[in-house]
Amino acid sequence: MSIIKQLEWRYATKKFDSNKKLSNKKLDTLKQAFNLTATSFGLQTIKLVVIENEKLRASLVEHSFNQKQVLQASHLLIICIQNDISEHDVISYYNNIKTIRDTSETILKPYREGLISMMQKMTVLERQQWSKNQAYIALGNLMTVCAIEGIDSCPMEGFMPAKYDELLGLQAKGLKSILLLPVGYRANDDMFSAFQKVRMPINESVIEL
């Protein structure tokens, strides 16, 4: 399979076939891909919410500027960030490194203290923005994996995060919704699937020095 061919096949799906569902295997691939996404320092301050329940997704359409993909898709993926990053988050991360790699405390201590210090120098809004940057990395990774797996997707920023957070109880989990990614399979009558991609020539978008 050519990765470039699959990326050419990918498009922001405007209409999904609601009768076609992702297999558990495909869904598990997306979950693992999210968990394996590169994040700054390896500190995972983002979470993935997966919604299959159609009734729940139907209630979200009006808070998604009536974009029907939220309901039509097989599943709705919501990328969230933590409301804040605490010292405990950093300590927990380095404890995990110690457990998995058996890295000595002598090596870990300066890195852990340096990251704690860096986070403490930021405001809450700056820490949230830092996490948002990681969310966009995860979105790009998921879209690429979807293309390789032959899964259609549609990245969305156009929704009302506060309403999502309220309806899904994300506030109680210390999370804020940031990005949506409905996933599934395109409808045969989605005219956008036949459109040619519009991109700059490579020599205009890529600068070689």
C-alpha positions as CSV (number, residue, x, y, z in Angstrom):
1,M,0.0,0.0,0.0
2,S,1.3,3.4,-1.0
3,I,1.1,6.0,1.9
4,I,1.0,8.8,-0.7
5,K,-1.9,7.1,-2.6
6,Q,-3.9,6.8,0.6
7,L,-3.2,10.4,1.6
8,E,-4.5,11.4,-1.9
9,W,-7.6,9.2,-1.3
10,R,-8.3,10.9,2.0
11,Y,-10.6,13.9,2.2
12,A,-12.7,15.7,4.8
13,T,-15.7,13.5,4.5
14,K,-18.9,15.5,4.3
15,K,-21.4,12.6,4.3
16,F,-20.9,9.2,6.0
17,D,-22.7,6.0,5.4
18,S,-24.4,5.5,8.7
19,N,-25.0,1.7,8.0
20,K,-21.2,1.0,7.8
21,K,-19.5,0.6,11.2
22,L,-15.8,0.3,12.1
23,S,-14.8,-3.1,13.3
24,N,-13.5,-3.5,16.9
25,K,-10.1,-4.2,15.3
26,K,-10.1,-0.9,13.4
27,L,-11.3,1.0,16.4
28,D,-8.6,-0.5,18.5
29,T,-6.0,0.6,16.0
30,L,-7.1,4.2,16.3
31,K,-7.0,4.0,20.1
32,Q,-3.5,2.6,20.0
33,A,-2.4,5.2,17.4
34,F,-3.7,8.0,19.7
35,N,-1.9,6.5,22.7
36,L,1.4,6.2,20.7
37,T,1.2,9.8,19.3
38,A,4.3,11.8,20.0
39,T,3.9,14.5,22.7
40,S,6.3,17.0,24.1
41,F,8.5,15.4,26.7
42,G,6.3,12.3,26.4
43,L,3.9,13.9,28.9
44,Q,0.4,12.9,27.8
45,T,-1.9,15.7,28.9
46,I,-4.5,14.8,26.3
47,K,-7.3,12.2,26.3
48,L,-9.4,10.6,23.6
49,V,-13.2,10.2,24.1
50,V,-14.8,7.7,21.8
51,I,-18.6,7.8,21.3
52,E,-20.6,5.2,19.5
53,N,-24.0,5.8,21.1
54,E,-26.2,7.3,18.4
55,K,-28.6,8.9,20.8
56,L,-25.8,10.7,22.5
57,R,-24.2,11.8,19.3
58,A,-27.6,13.1,18.0
59,S,-27.8,15.4,21.0
60,L,-24.4,16.9,20.0
61,V,-25.3,17.8,16.4
62,E,-26.9,21.1,17.4
63,H,-23.8,22.0,19.3
64,S,-21.7,21.2,16.3
65,F,-23.3,23.9,14.1
66,N,-25.6,21.1,12.7
67,Q,-22.8,19.2,11.0
68,K,-24.4,15.9,10.4
69,Q,-21.1,13.9,10.3
70,V,-21.2,13.8,14.1
71,L,-24.2,11.5,13.9
72,Q,-23.7,9.8,10.5
73,A,-20.2,8.6,11.3
74,S,-19.6,5.2,12.8
75,H,-17.9,6.8,15.9
76,L,-17.2,10.3,17.1
77,L,-13.7,10.9,18.5
78,I,-13.2,13.8,20.7
79,I,-9.6,15.0,21.6
80,C,-9.5,16.7,25.0
81,I,-6.9,18.4,27.1
82,Q,-6.6,18.4,30.9
83,N,-7.8,21.6,32.5
84,D,-4.4,22.0,34.0
85,I,-1.0,20.2,34.4
86,S,0.0,19.5,38.0
87,E,3.2,18.6,39.6
88,H,1.6,15.2,40.3
89,D,1.2,14.6,36.5
90,V,4.9,15.1,36.0
91,I,5.9,12.9,39.0
92,S,3.5,10.2,37.8
93,Y,5.0,10.3,34.3
94,Y,8.6,9.8,35.6
95,N,7.4,7.1,37.9
96,N,6.1,5.3,34.9
97,I,9.4,5.7,33.1
98,K,11.2,4.2,36.1
99,T,8.8,1.3,36.2
100,I,8.9,0.5,32.5
101,R,12.6,1.2,31.8
102,D,14.1,0.7,35.3
103,T,15.9,4.0,34.9
104,S,17.8,5.1,38.0
105,E,16.5,8.0,40.1
106,T,19.9,9.7,39.6
107,I,19.2,10.1,35.9
108,L,15.5,10.9,36.2
109,K,15.6,13.5,39.0
110,P,17.1,16.5,37.1
111,Y,14.7,15.9,34.1
112,R,11.7,15.6,36.5
113,E,12.6,18.7,38.4
114,G,13.3,20.6,35.2
115,L,9.9,19.8,33.8
116,I,8.1,20.7,37.1
117,S,9.9,24.0,37.1
118,M,9.0,24.7,33.5
119,M,5.3,24.0,34.1
120,Q,5.3,26.1,37.3
121,K,6.6,29.1,35.4
122,M,3.7,29.0,33.0
123,T,0.2,30.4,33.6
124,V,-2.8,28.1,33.5
125,L,-3.7,29.4,30.0
126,E,-0.1,28.8,28.8
127,R,-0.2,25.2,30.1
128,Q,-3.6,24.7,28.4
129,Q,-2.1,26.1,25.1
130,W,0.8,23.7,25.5
131,S,-1.6,20.8,25.8
132,K,-3.7,22.1,22.8
133,N,-0.5,21.9,20.7
134,Q,-0.3,18.2,21.6
135,A,-4.0,17.8,20.6
136,Y,-3.3,19.0,17.1
137,I,-0.3,16.6,16.8
138,A,-2.7,13.7,17.8
139,L,-5.3,14.8,15.3
140,G,-2.8,14.8,12.5
141,N,-1.5,11.4,13.5
142,L,-5.1,9.9,13.7
143,M,-6.0,11.3,10.3
144,T,-2.9,9.7,8.7
145,V,-3.6,6.4,10.4
146,C,-7.2,6.6,9.2
147,A,-6.0,7.1,5.6
148,I,-3.7,4.1,5.8
149,E,-6.4,2.0,7.3
150,G,-9.0,3.0,4.7
151,I,-11.1,4.8,7.3
152,D,-12.8,8.1,6.4
153,S,-12.6,11.0,8.8
154,C,-13.5,14.7,9.0
155,P,-11.5,16.9,11.4
156,M,-13.6,19.6,13.0
157,E,-12.9,22.7,15.1
158,G,-16.5,24.0,14.5
159,F,-18.4,23.0,17.6
160,M,-19.3,24.5,21.0
161,P,-16.7,23.0,23.5
162,A,-18.5,24.3,26.6
163,K,-21.7,22.5,25.6
164,Y,-19.8,19.3,24.8
165,D,-18.1,19.5,28.2
166,E,-21.4,19.9,30.0
167,L,-23.3,17.2,28.1
168,L,-20.5,14.6,28.3
169,G,-19.5,15.4,31.9
170,L,-16.0,16.3,30.9
171,Q,-15.7,19.1,33.5
172,A,-16.0,16.5,36.3
173,K,-13.2,14.6,34.7
174,G,-11.0,17.7,34.6
175,L,-11.1,17.8,30.8
176,K,-11.8,20.3,28.0
177,S,-12.9,19.2,24.5
178,I,-10.7,20.7,21.8
179,L,-11.1,18.8,18.5
180,L,-13.6,16.4,16.9
181,L,-12.9,13.6,14.4
182,P,-15.9,11.7,13.2
183,V,-14.7,8.4,11.7
184,G,-16.4,5.8,9.5
185,Y,-17.0,5.2,5.8
186,R,-18.0,7.7,3.1
187,A,-21.5,7.6,1.6
188,N,-21.6,6.7,-2.1
189,D,-23.4,9.9,-2.8
190,D,-20.9,12.2,-1.1
191,M,-20.0,14.3,-4.2
192,F,-16.9,15.7,-2.4
193,S,-15.3,12.2,-2.6
194,A,-14.8,12.6,-6.4
195,F,-13.2,16.1,-6.2
196,Q,-9.6,16.4,-7.1
197,K,-7.3,17.6,-4.4
198,V,-6.2,21.2,-4.6
199,R,-2.7,21.7,-3.4
200,M,0.3,23.9,-4.2
201,P,3.0,22.4,-6.4
202,I,5.7,20.7,-4.3
203,N,8.3,23.2,-5.2
204,E,6.1,26.0,-3.8
205,S,5.2,24.3,-0.5
206,V,8.6,22.7,0.2
207,I,11.7,24.8,0.5
208,E,15.0,23.0,0.1
209,L,18.2,24.8,1.3
